[in-house]
Amino acid sequence: MSRAGRGRQKTACPEIGALMRYDERVVRVVAEARGQRVIIESIDEDGRAFRSAVKWVNLVPLPAQLF
């Protein structure tokens, strides 16, 4: 059986500046990192902004309508 027939889709890096969901937080993609990771920026409970590197597959696009 050839590899082309398998159902795995290739994921694409989200656009810089895109709003996405990471776990329960809404985050903004700041930059692309290596190893299928991106740098995200989010706000914690105290209102401080922080950045972290996460894998693309853990980011979910926001629905078209937020409210």
SEMARGU-836599 format. One record per atom (N, C-alpha, C, CB): x, y, z negated; residue in one letter; atom name. Coordinates in steps of 0.2 Angstrom, whole numbers, plus 5000, padded with zeros to 4 digits. Glycine has a CB too. Layout:
BEGIN
<node><X>X</X><Y>Y</Y><Z>Z</Z><resn>A</resn><name>CA</name></node>
...
//
This chain:
BEGIN
<node><X>5004</X><Y>4994</Y><Z>5000</Z><resn>M</resn><name>N</name></node>
<node><X>5000</X><Y>5000</Y><Z>5000</Z><resn>M</resn><name>CA</name></node>
<node><X>5004</X><Y>5006</Y><Z>5000</Z><resn>M</resn><name>C</name></node>
<node><X>4995</X><Y>5000</Y><Z>4994</Z><resn>M</resn><name>CB</name></node>
<node><X>5003</X><Y>5011</Y><Z>5004</Z><resn>S</resn><name>N</name></node>
<node><X>5007</X><Y>5017</Y><Z>5005</Z><resn>S</resn><name>CA</name></node>
<node><X>5005</X><Y>5022</Y><Z>4999</Z><resn>S</resn><name>C</name></node>
<node><X>5006</X><Y>5020</Y><Z>5012</Z><resn>S</resn><name>CB</name></node>
<node><X>5010</X><Y>5026</Y><Z>4998</Z><resn>R</resn><name>N</name></node>
<node><X>5009</X><Y>5031</Y><Z>4993</Z><resn>R</resn><name>CA</name></node>
<node><X>5004</X><Y>5037</Y><Z>4995</Z><resn>R</resn><name>C</name></node>
<node><X>5016</X><Y>5034</Y><Z>4991</Z><resn>R</resn><name>CB</name></node>
<node><X>5003</X><Y>5038</Y><Z>5001</Z><resn>A</resn><name>N</name></node>
<node><X>4999</X><Y>5043</Y><Z>5004</Z><resn>A</resn><name>CA</name></node>
<node><X>4992</X><Y>5042</Y><Z>5002</Z><resn>A</resn><name>C</name></node>
<node><X>5000</X><Y>5044</Y><Z>5011</Z><resn>A</resn><name>CB</name></node>
<node><X>4990</X><Y>5036</Y><Z>5001</Z><resn>G</resn><name>N</name></node>
<node><X>4983</X><Y>5034</Y><Z>5000</Z><resn>G</resn><name>CA</name></node>
<node><X>4981</X><Y>5034</Y><Z>4992</Z><resn>G</resn><name>C</name></node>
<node><X>4982</X><Y>5027</Y><Z>5002</Z><resn>G</resn><name>CB</name></node>
<node><X>4985</X><Y>5036</Y><Z>4988</Z><resn>R</resn><name>N</name></node>
<node><X>4984</X><Y>5036</Y><Z>4981</Z><resn>R</resn><name>CA</name></node>
<node><X>4980</X><Y>5043</Y><Z>4979</Z><resn>R</resn><name>C</name></node>
<node><X>4990</X><Y>5035</Y><Z>4977</Z><resn>R</resn><name>CB</name></node>
<node><X>4976</X><Y>5043</Y><Z>4974</Z><resn>G</resn><name>N</name></node>
<node><X>4972</X><Y>5049</Y><Z>4973</Z><resn>G</resn><name>CA</name></node>
<node><X>4975</X><Y>5055</Y><Z>4969</Z><resn>G</resn><name>C</name></node>
<node><X>4966</X><Y>5047</Y><Z>4969</Z><resn>G</resn><name>CB</name></node>
<node><X>4982</X><Y>5055</Y><Z>4968</Z><resn>R</resn><name>N</name></node>
<node><X>4985</X><Y>5060</Y><Z>4964</Z><resn>R</resn><name>CA</name></node>
<node><X>4985</X><Y>5066</Y><Z>4968</Z><resn>R</resn><name>C</name></node>
<node><X>4992</X><Y>5058</Y><Z>4961</Z><resn>R</resn><name>CB</name></node>
<node><X>4983</X><Y>5072</Y><Z>4965</Z><resn>Q</resn><name>N</name></node>
<node><X>4984</X><Y>5078</Y><Z>4968</Z><resn>Q</resn><name>CA</name></node>
<node><X>4990</X><Y>5082</Y><Z>4966</Z><resn>Q</resn><name>C</name></node>
<node><X>4977</X><Y>5082</Y><Z>4967</Z><resn>Q</resn><name>CB</name></node>
<node><X>4993</X><Y>5086</Y><Z>4970</Z><resn>K</resn><name>N</name></node>
<node><X>4998</X><Y>5090</Y><Z>4968</Z><resn>K</resn><name>CA</name></node>
<node><X>4996</X><Y>5097</Y><Z>4966</Z><resn>K</resn><name>C</name></node>
<node><X>5003</X><Y>5091</Y><Z>4974</Z><resn>K</resn><name>CB</name></node>
<node><X>4998</X><Y>5098</Y><Z>4959</Z><resn>T</resn><name>N</name></node>
<node><X>4996</X><Y>5105</Y><Z>4956</Z><resn>T</resn><name>CA</name></node>
<node><X>5000</X><Y>5110</Y><Z>4959</Z><resn>T</resn><name>C</name></node>
<node><X>4996</X><Y>5104</Y><Z>4949</Z><resn>T</resn><name>CB</name></node>
<node><X>4997</X><Y>5116</Y><Z>4959</Z><resn>A</resn><name>N</name></node>
<node><X>5000</X><Y>5122</Y><Z>4961</Z><resn>A</resn><name>CA</name></node>
<node><X>5001</X><Y>5127</Y><Z>4955</Z><resn>A</resn><name>C</name></node>
<node><X>4996</X><Y>5126</Y><Z>4967</Z><resn>A</resn><name>CB</name></node>
<node><X>5006</X><Y>5131</Y><Z>4955</Z><resn>C</resn><name>N</name></node>
<node><X>5008</X><Y>5135</Y><Z>4950</Z><resn>C</resn><name>CA</name></node>
<node><X>5002</X><Y>5141</Y><Z>4950</Z><resn>C</resn><name>C</name></node>
<node><X>5015</X><Y>5138</Y><Z>4951</Z><resn>C</resn><name>CB</name></node>
<node><X>4999</X><Y>5143</Y><Z>4945</Z><resn>P</resn><name>N</name></node>
<node><X>4995</X><Y>5148</Y><Z>4945</Z><resn>P</resn><name>CA</name></node>
<node><X>4998</X><Y>5155</Y><Z>4946</Z><resn>P</resn><name>C</name></node>
<node><X>4991</X><Y>5149</Y><Z>4938</Z><resn>P</resn><name>CB</name></node>
<node><X>4994</X><Y>5159</Y><Z>4949</Z><resn>E</resn><name>N</name></node>
<node><X>4997</X><Y>5166</Y><Z>4951</Z><resn>E</resn><name>CA</name></node>
<node><X>4999</X><Y>5170</Y><Z>4945</Z><resn>E</resn><name>C</name></node>
<node><X>4992</X><Y>5170</Y><Z>4955</Z><resn>E</resn><name>CB</name></node>
<node><X>5004</X><Y>5174</Y><Z>4946</Z><resn>I</resn><name>N</name></node>
<node><X>5006</X><Y>5179</Y><Z>4940</Z><resn>I</resn><name>CA</name></node>
<node><X>5000</X><Y>5184</Y><Z>4939</Z><resn>I</resn><name>C</name></node>
<node><X>5013</X><Y>5182</Y><Z>4942</Z><resn>I</resn><name>CB</name></node>
<node><X>4999</X><Y>5185</Y><Z>4933</Z><resn>G</resn><name>N</name></node>
<node><X>4994</X><Y>5189</Y><Z>4931</Z><resn>G</resn><name>CA</name></node>
<node><X>4987</X><Y>5186</Y><Z>4930</Z><resn>G</resn><name>C</name></node>
<node><X>4993</X><Y>5195</Y><Z>4936</Z><resn>G</resn><name>CB</name></node>
<node><X>4986</X><Y>5180</Y><Z>4932</Z><resn>A</resn><name>N</name></node>
<node><X>4980</X><Y>5176</Y><Z>4932</Z><resn>A</resn><name>CA</name></node>
<node><X>4978</X><Y>5175</Y><Z>4924</Z><resn>A</resn><name>C</name></node>
<node><X>4980</X><Y>5169</Y><Z>4935</Z><resn>A</resn><name>CB</name></node>
<node><X>4971</X><Y>5176</Y><Z>4923</Z><resn>L</resn><name>N</name></node>
<node><X>4969</X><Y>5174</Y><Z>4916</Z><resn>L</resn><name>CA</name></node>
<node><X>4966</X><Y>5166</Y><Z>4916</Z><resn>L</resn><name>C</name></node>
<node><X>4963</X><Y>5178</Y><Z>4914</Z><resn>L</resn><name>CB</name></node>
<node><X>4969</X><Y>5163</Y><Z>4911</Z><resn>M</resn><name>N</name></node>
<node><X>4967</X><Y>5156</Y><Z>4911</Z><resn>M</resn><name>CA</name></node>
<node><X>4966</X><Y>5154</Y><Z>4904</Z><resn>M</resn><name>C</name></node>
<node><X>4973</X><Y>5151</Y><Z>4914</Z><resn>M</resn><name>CB</name></node>
<node><X>4963</X><Y>5147</Y><Z>4903</Z><resn>R</resn><name>N</name></node>
<node><X>4962</X><Y>5145</Y><Z>4897</Z><resn>R</resn><name>CA</name></node>
<node><X>4967</X><Y>5140</Y><Z>4895</Z><resn>R</resn><name>C</name></node>
<node><X>4955</X><Y>5142</Y><Z>4896</Z><resn>R</resn><name>CB</name></node>
<node><X>4970</X><Y>5140</Y><Z>4889</Z><resn>Y</resn><name>N</name></node>
<node><X>4975</X><Y>5136</Y><Z>4886</Z><resn>Y</resn><name>CA</name></node>
<node><X>4972</X><Y>5134</Y><Z>4879</Z><resn>Y</resn><name>C</name></node>
<node><X>4982</X><Y>5139</Y><Z>4886</Z><resn>Y</resn><name>CB</name></node>
<node><X>4970</X><Y>5127</Y><Z>4879</Z><resn>D</resn><name>N</name></node>
<node><X>4967</X><Y>5125</Y><Z>4873</Z><resn>D</resn><name>CA</name></node>
<node><X>4961</X><Y>5129</Y><Z>4872</Z><resn>D</resn><name>C</name></node>
<node><X>4971</X><Y>5125</Y><Z>4866</Z><resn>D</resn><name>CB</name></node>
<node><X>4960</X><Y>5133</Y><Z>4866</Z><resn>E</resn><name>N</name></node>
<node><X>4954</X><Y>5137</Y><Z>4865</Z><resn>E</resn><name>CA</name></node>
<node><X>4956</X><Y>5144</Y><Z>4866</Z><resn>E</resn><name>C</name></node>
<node><X>4952</X><Y>5136</Y><Z>4857</Z><resn>E</resn><name>CB</name></node>
<node><X>4962</X><Y>5146</Y><Z>4868</Z><resn>R</resn><name>N</name></node>
<node><X>4964</X><Y>5153</Y><Z>4869</Z><resn>R</resn><name>CA</name></node>
<node><X>4963</X><Y>5155</Y><Z>4877</Z><resn>R</resn><name>C</name></node>
<node><X>4971</X><Y>5154</Y><Z>4867</Z><resn>R</resn><name>CB</name></node>
<node><X>4961</X><Y>5161</Y><Z>4878</Z><resn>V</resn><name>N</name></node>
<node><X>4962</X><Y>5164</Y><Z>4885</Z><resn>V</resn><name>CA</name></node>
<node><X>4969</X><Y>5167</Y><Z>4885</Z><resn>V</resn><name>C</name></node>
<node><X>4956</X><Y>5169</Y><Z>4886</Z><resn>V</resn><name>CB</name></node>
<node><X>4973</X><Y>5166</Y><Z>4890</Z><resn>V</resn><name>N</name></node>
<node><X>4980</X><Y>5168</Y><Z>4891</Z><resn>V</resn><name>CA</name></node>
<node><X>4981</X><Y>5171</Y><Z>4898</Z><resn>V</resn><name>C</name></node>
<node><X>4985</X><Y>5162</Y><Z>4890</Z><resn>V</resn><name>CB</name></node>
<node><X>4986</X><Y>5175</Y><Z>4898</Z><resn>R</resn><name>N</name></node>
<node><X>4988</X><Y>5178</Y><Z>4905</Z><resn>R</resn><name>CA</name></node>
<node><X>4995</X><Y>5175</Y><Z>4907</Z><resn>R</resn><name>C</name></node>
<node><X>4988</X><Y>5186</Y><Z>4904</Z><resn>R</resn><name>CB</name></node>
<node><X>4995</X><Y>5173</Y><Z>4913</Z><resn>V</resn><name>N</name></node>
<node><X>5001</X><Y>5170</Y><Z>4916</Z><resn>V</resn><name>CA</name></node>
<node><X>5006</X><Y>5176</Y><Z>4917</Z><resn>V</resn><name>C</name></node>
<node><X>5000</X><Y>5166</Y><Z>4922</Z><resn>V</resn><name>CB</name></node>
<node><X>5012</X><Y>5176</Y><Z>4914</Z><resn>V</resn><name>N</name></node>
<node><X>5017</X><Y>5181</Y><Z>4915</Z><resn>V</resn><name>CA</name></node>
<node><X>5022</X><Y>5180</Y><Z>4920</Z><resn>V</resn><name>C</name></node>
<node><X>5020</X><Y>5183</Y><Z>4908</Z><resn>V</resn><name>CB</name></node>
<node><X>5025</X><Y>5173</Y><Z>4920</Z><resn>A</resn><name>N</name></node>
<node><X>5030</X><Y>5172</Y><Z>4924</Z><resn>A</resn><name>CA</name></node>
<node><X>5030</X><Y>5164</Y><Z>4926</Z><resn>A</resn><name>C</name></node>
<node><X>5037</X><Y>5174</Y><Z>4922</Z><resn>A</resn><name>CB</name></node>
<node><X>5034</X><Y>5162</Y><Z>4931</Z><resn>E</resn><name>N</name></node>
<node><X>5035</X><Y>5155</Y><Z>4932</Z><resn>E</resn><name>CA</name></node>
<node><X>5042</X><Y>5153</Y><Z>4929</Z><resn>E</resn><name>C</name></node>
<node><X>5035</X><Y>5154</Y><Z>4940</Z><resn>E</resn><name>CB</name></node>
<node><X>5042</X><Y>5147</Y><Z>4926</Z><resn>A</resn><name>N</name></node>
<node><X>5048</X><Y>5145</Y><Z>4923</Z><resn>A</resn><name>CA</name></node>
<node><X>5049</X><Y>5138</Y><Z>4927</Z><resn>A</resn><name>C</name></node>
<node><X>5047</X><Y>5143</Y><Z>4915</Z><resn>A</resn><name>CB</name></node>
<node><X>5055</X><Y>5135</Y><Z>4924</Z><resn>R</resn><name>N</name></node>
<node><X>5056</X><Y>5128</Y><Z>4928</Z><resn>R</resn><name>CA</name></node>
<node><X>5053</X><Y>5122</Y><Z>4925</Z><resn>R</resn><name>C</name></node>
<node><X>5064</X><Y>5127</Y><Z>4927</Z><resn>R</resn><name>CB</name></node>
<node><X>5053</X><Y>5117</Y><Z>4929</Z><resn>G</resn><name>N</name></node>
<node><X>5050</X><Y>5111</Y><Z>4926</Z><resn>G</resn><name>CA</name></node>
<node><X>5043</X><Y>5111</Y><Z>4926</Z><resn>G</resn><name>C</name></node>
<node><X>5053</X><Y>5109</Y><Z>4920</Z><resn>G</resn><name>CB</name></node>
<node><X>5039</X><Y>5114</Y><Z>4931</Z><resn>Q</resn><name>N</name></node>
<node><X>5032</X><Y>5114</Y><Z>4931</Z><resn>Q</resn><name>CA</name></node>
<node><X>5029</X><Y>5118</Y><Z>4925</Z><resn>Q</resn><name>C</name></node>
<node><X>5029</X><Y>5107</Y><Z>4932</Z><resn>Q</resn><name>CB</name></node>
<node><X>5032</X><Y>5123</Y><Z>4923</Z><resn>R</resn><name>N</name></node>
<node><X>5030</X><Y>5127</Y><Z>4917</Z><resn>R</resn><name>CA</name></node>
<node><X>5029</X><Y>5134</Y><Z>4919</Z><resn>R</resn><name>C</name></node>
<node><X>5035</X><Y>5126</Y><Z>4911</Z><resn>R</resn><name>CB</name></node>
<node><X>5025</X><Y>5138</Y><Z>4915</Z><resn>V</resn><name>N</name></node>
<node><X>5024</X><Y>5145</Y><Z>4916</Z><resn>V</resn><name>CA</name></node>
<node><X>5025</X><Y>5148</Y><Z>4909</Z><resn>V</resn><name>C</name></node>
<node><X>5017</X><Y>5146</Y><Z>4919</Z><resn>V</resn><name>CB</name></node>
<node><X>5026</X><Y>5154</Y><Z>4909</Z><resn>I</resn><name>N</name></node>
<node><X>5026</X><Y>5158</Y><Z>4903</Z><resn>I</resn><name>CA</name></node>
<node><X>5020</X><Y>5162</Y><Z>4903</Z><resn>I</resn><name>C</name></node>
<node><X>5032</X><Y>5164</Y><Z>4903</Z><resn>I</resn><name>CB</name></node>
<node><X>5016</X><Y>5161</Y><Z>4897</Z><resn>I</resn><name>N</name></node>
<node><X>5010</X><Y>5164</Y><Z>4896</Z><resn>I</resn><name>CA</name></node>
<node><X>5010</X><Y>5169</Y><Z>4890</Z><resn>I</resn><name>C</name></node>
<node><X>5005</X><Y>5158</Y><Z>4894</Z><resn>I</resn><name>CB</name></node>
<node><X>5006</X><Y>5173</Y><Z>4890</Z><resn>E</resn><name>N</name></node>
<node><X>5005</X><Y>5178</Y><Z>4885</Z><resn>E</resn><name>CA</name></node>
<node><X>4998</X><Y>5178</Y><Z>4882</Z><resn>E</resn><name>C</name></node>
<node><X>5007</X><Y>5186</Y><Z>4887</Z><resn>E</resn><name>CB</name></node>
<node><X>4998</X><Y>5178</Y><Z>4875</Z><resn>S</resn><name>N</name></node>
<node><X>4992</X><Y>5178</Y><Z>4872</Z><resn>S</resn><name>CA</name></node>
<node><X>4992</X><Y>5182</Y><Z>4865</Z><resn>S</resn><name>C</name></node>
<node><X>4989</X><Y>5170</Y><Z>4870</Z><resn>S</resn><name>CB</name></node>
<node><X>4986</X><Y>5183</Y><Z>4862</Z><resn>I</resn><name>N</name></node>
<node><X>4986</X><Y>5187</Y><Z>4856</Z><resn>I</resn><name>CA</name></node>
<node><X>4984</X><Y>5182</Y><Z>4850</Z><resn>I</resn><name>C</name></node>
<node><X>4980</X><Y>5192</Y><Z>4857</Z><resn>I</resn><name>CB</name></node>
<node><X>4987</X><Y>5182</Y><Z>4845</Z><resn>D</resn><name>N</name></node>
<node><X>4986</X><Y>5178</Y><Z>4839</Z><resn>D</resn><name>CA</name></node>
<node><X>4980</X><Y>5181</Y><Z>4835</Z><resn>D</resn><name>C</name></node>
<node><X>4992</X><Y>5177</Y><Z>4835</Z><resn>D</resn><name>CB</name></node>
<node><X>4979</X><Y>5178</Y><Z>4829</Z><resn>E</resn><name>N</name></node>
<node><X>4973</X><Y>5180</Y><Z>4825</Z><resn>E</resn><name>CA</name></node>
<node><X>4975</X><Y>5187</Y><Z>4822</Z><resn>E</resn><name>C</name></node>
<node><X>4972</X><Y>5175</Y><Z>4819</Z><resn>E</resn><name>CB</name></node>
<node><X>4981</X><Y>5189</Y><Z>4821</Z><resn>D</resn><name>N</name></node>
<node><X>4983</X><Y>5195</Y><Z>4818</Z><resn>D</resn><name>CA</name></node>
<node><X>4983</X><Y>5201</Y><Z>4823</Z><resn>D</resn><name>C</name></node>
<node><X>4990</X><Y>5195</Y><Z>4815</Z><resn>D</resn><name>CB</name></node>
<node><X>4982</X><Y>5199</Y><Z>4829</Z><resn>G</resn><name>N</name></node>
<node><X>4982</X><Y>5204</Y><Z>4835</Z><resn>G</resn><name>CA</name></node>
<node><X>4989</X><Y>5205</Y><Z>4838</Z><resn>G</resn><name>C</name></node>
<node><X>4980</X><Y>5211</Y><Z>4832</Z><resn>G</resn><name>CB</name></node>
<node><X>4994</X><Y>5201</Y><Z>4836</Z><resn>R</resn><name>N</name></node>
<node><X>5001</X><Y>5202</Y><Z>4839</Z><resn>R</resn><name>CA</name></node>
<node><X>5001</X><Y>5198</Y><Z>4846</Z><resn>R</resn><name>C</name></node>
<node><X>5006</X><Y>5199</Y><Z>4834</Z><resn>R</resn><name>CB</name></node>
<node><X>5004</X><Y>5201</Y><Z>4851</Z><resn>A</resn><name>N</name></node>
<node><X>5005</X><Y>5197</Y><Z>4857</Z><resn>A</resn><name>CA</name></node>
<node><X>5011</X><Y>5193</Y><Z>4857</Z><resn>A</resn><name>C</name></node>
<node><X>5006</X><Y>5202</Y><Z>4863</Z><resn>A</resn><name>CB</name></node>
<node><X>5011</X><Y>5187</Y><Z>4859</Z><resn>F</resn><name>N</name></node>
<node><X>5017</X><Y>5182</Y><Z>4859</Z><resn>F</resn><name>CA</name></node>
<node><X>5017</X><Y>5179</Y><Z>4866</Z><resn>F</resn><name>C</name></node>
<node><X>5017</X><Y>5178</Y><Z>4853</Z><resn>F</resn><name>CB</name></node>
<node><X>5023</X><Y>5176</Y><Z>4868</Z><resn>R</resn><name>N</name></node>
<node><X>5024</X><Y>5173</Y><Z>4874</Z><resn>R</resn><name>CA</name></node>
<node><X>5026</X><Y>5166</Y><Z>4872</Z><resn>R</resn><name>C</name></node>
<node><X>5029</X><Y>5176</Y><Z>4879</Z><resn>R</resn><name>CB</name></node>
<node><X>5024</X><Y>5161</Y><Z>4877</Z><resn>S</resn><name>N</name></node>
<node><X>5027</X><Y>5154</Y><Z>4876</Z><resn>S</resn><name>CA</name></node>
<node><X>5027</X><Y>5151</Y><Z>4883</Z><resn>S</resn><name>C</name></node>
<node><X>5022</X><Y>5150</Y><Z>4871</Z><resn>S</resn><name>CB</name></node>
<node><X>5030</X><Y>5145</Y><Z>4883</Z><resn>A</resn><name>N</name></node>
<node><X>5031</X><Y>5142</Y><Z>4890</Z><resn>A</resn><name>CA</name></node>
<node><X>5026</X><Y>5135</Y><Z>4889</Z><resn>A</resn><name>C</name></node>
<node><X>5038</X><Y>5140</Y><Z>4891</Z><resn>A</resn><name>CB</name></node>
<node><X>5022</X><Y>5134</Y><Z>4894</Z><resn>V</resn><name>N</name></node>
<node><X>5018</X><Y>5128</Y><Z>4894</Z><resn>V</resn><name>CA</name></node>
<node><X>5018</X><Y>5125</Y><Z>4901</Z><resn>V</resn><name>C</name></node>
<node><X>5010</X><Y>5130</Y><Z>4892</Z><resn>V</resn><name>CB</name></node>
<node><X>5016</X><Y>5119</Y><Z>4901</Z><resn>K</resn><name>N</name></node>
<node><X>5015</X><Y>5116</Y><Z>4908</Z><resn>K</resn><name>CA</name></node>
<node><X>5009</X><Y>5118</Y><Z>4911</Z><resn>K</resn><name>C</name></node>
<node><X>5015</X><Y>5108</Y><Z>4907</Z><resn>K</resn><name>CB</name></node>
<node><X>5009</X><Y>5118</Y><Z>4918</Z><resn>W</resn><name>N</name></node>
<node><X>5004</X><Y>5120</Y><Z>4922</Z><resn>W</resn><name>CA</name></node>
<node><X>4998</X><Y>5116</Y><Z>4921</Z><resn>W</resn><name>C</name></node>
<node><X>5006</X><Y>5119</Y><Z>4930</Z><resn>W</resn><name>CB</name></node>
<node><X>4999</X><Y>5109</Y><Z>4920</Z><resn>V</resn><name>N</name></node>
<node><X>4993</X><Y>5105</Y><Z>4920</Z><resn>V</resn><name>CA</name></node>
<node><X>4989</X><Y>5106</Y><Z>4913</Z><resn>V</resn><name>C</name></node>
<node><X>4995</X><Y>5097</Y><Z>4920</Z><resn>V</resn><name>CB</name></node>
<node><X>4991</X><Y>5110</Y><Z>4909</Z><resn>N</resn><name>N</name></node>
<node><X>4988</X><Y>5111</Y><Z>4903</Z><resn>N</resn><name>CA</name></node>
<node><X>4984</X><Y>5118</Y><Z>4903</Z><resn>N</resn><name>C</name></node>
<node><X>4992</X><Y>5112</Y><Z>4897</Z><resn>N</resn><name>CB</name></node>
<node><X>4984</X><Y>5121</Y><Z>4909</Z><resn>L</resn><name>N</name></node>
<node><X>4981</X><Y>5127</Y><Z>4910</Z><resn>L</resn><name>CA</name></node>
<node><X>4974</X><Y>5126</Y><Z>4914</Z><resn>L</resn><name>C</name></node>
<node><X>4985</X><Y>5133</Y><Z>4913</Z><resn>L</resn><name>CB</name></node>
<node><X>4969</X><Y>5129</Y><Z>4912</Z><resn>V</resn><name>N</name></node>
<node><X>4962</X><Y>5128</Y><Z>4915</Z><resn>V</resn><name>CA</name></node>
<node><X>4960</X><Y>5135</Y><Z>4918</Z><resn>V</resn><name>C</name></node>
<node><X>4957</X><Y>5124</Y><Z>4911</Z><resn>V</resn><name>CB</name></node>
<node><X>4958</X><Y>5135</Y><Z>4924</Z><resn>P</resn><name>N</name></node>
<node><X>4955</X><Y>5142</Y><Z>4926</Z><resn>P</resn><name>CA</name></node>
<node><X>4949</X><Y>5144</Y><Z>4923</Z><resn>P</resn><name>C</name></node>
<node><X>4954</X><Y>5141</Y><Z>4934</Z><resn>P</resn><name>CB</name></node>
<node><X>4948</X><Y>5150</Y><Z>4922</Z><resn>L</resn><name>N</name></node>
<node><X>4942</X><Y>5152</Y><Z>4918</Z><resn>L</resn><name>CA</name></node>
<node><X>4936</X><Y>5152</Y><Z>4923</Z><resn>L</resn><name>C</name></node>
<node><X>4943</X><Y>5160</Y><Z>4916</Z><resn>L</resn><name>CB</name></node>
<node><X>4930</X><Y>5151</Y><Z>4921</Z><resn>P</resn><name>N</name></node>
<node><X>4924</X><Y>5151</Y><Z>4925</Z><resn>P</resn><name>CA</name></node>
<node><X>4923</X><Y>5158</Y><Z>4928</Z><resn>P</resn><name>C</name></node>
<node><X>4918</X><Y>5149</Y><Z>4921</Z><resn>P</resn><name>CB</name></node>
<node><X>4919</X><Y>5158</Y><Z>4934</Z><resn>A</resn><name>N</name></node>
<node><X>4918</X><Y>5164</Y><Z>4937</Z><resn>A</resn><name>CA</name></node>
<node><X>4915</X><Y>5170</Y><Z>4933</Z><resn>A</resn><name>C</name></node>
<node><X>4914</X><Y>5163</Y><Z>4944</Z><resn>A</resn><name>CB</name></node>
<node><X>4911</X><Y>5168</Y><Z>4928</Z><resn>Q</resn><name>N</name></node>
<node><X>4908</X><Y>5173</Y><Z>4924</Z><resn>Q</resn><name>CA</name></node>
<node><X>4909</X><Y>5172</Y><Z>4917</Z><resn>Q</resn><name>C</name></node>
<node><X>4900</X><Y>5173</Y><Z>4926</Z><resn>Q</resn><name>CB</name></node>
<node><X>4912</X><Y>5177</Y><Z>4914</Z><resn>L</resn><name>N</name></node>
<node><X>4914</X><Y>5177</Y><Z>4907</Z><resn>L</resn><name>CA</name></node>
<node><X>4909</X><Y>5178</Y><Z>4902</Z><resn>L</resn><name>C</name></node>
<node><X>4920</X><Y>5181</Y><Z>4906</Z><resn>L</resn><name>CB</name></node>
<node><X>4904</X><Y>5182</Y><Z>4904</Z><resn>F</resn><name>N</name></node>
<node><X>4898</X><Y>5184</Y><Z>4899</Z><resn>F</resn><name>CA</name></node>
<node><X>4892</X><Y>5181</Y><Z>4902</Z><resn>F</resn><name>C</name></node>
<node><X>4898</X><Y>5191</Y><Z>4897</Z><resn>F</resn><name>CB</name></node>
//
